[in-house]
Amino acid sequence: MDPARSFRDVLGRFTTGVVLVTAATDDGPVGMAANSFTSVSLDPPLIALCAARSSSTWPLVRERGGFAVTILGAGHRDLCLTFATKGADRFTGRTWARTPAGHPLLPDGLAWLDCEIDTVHRAGDHELVIARAACWSLADDAGPLVFHSGRYARLAG
């Protein structure tokens, strides 16, 4: 078996939530889906995410210096698939709100954060991003969208 595929399969057994990472640029909004998102620190309020170095979206977000994170709910599967597809028209057909910094956010997400990039570390084929949350809010109390073994799933409950 291919070692990279095997490693990916093992890591896929760790269930994660899914977020949208969005930013306002001079050329319009950009965004991507991510499941490599986590809290880092409460004081100061820091989060981390990983972005593929091969991404065409991540350099535009990084250049902006900040971004919004929308935590997705179980009903956002199709939207997440759109944001995970290269070249997709990601922002039409939906109503978007804005963070205080002007980044697009999904008003019916579970919660959101408005973040400023603190540090970016090269980490193999990804970049590890540490960002400071400038402000945040809870939005909805629905169940989360989760990712497990290469598939979107819902929590039973």
Buried (B, 14 or more C-beta within 10 A) or exposed (E): EEEEEEEEEEEBEEEBBBBBBBBBEEEEBBBBBBBBBEEBEEEEBBBBBBBBEEBEBBEBBBEBEBBBBBBBBBEBBEBBEBBBEEEEEBBEEEEBBBBEBEBBBBBBBBBBBBBEBBEBEEEEEBBBBBBBBBEBEEBBEBBBBBBEEEEBBEEEE
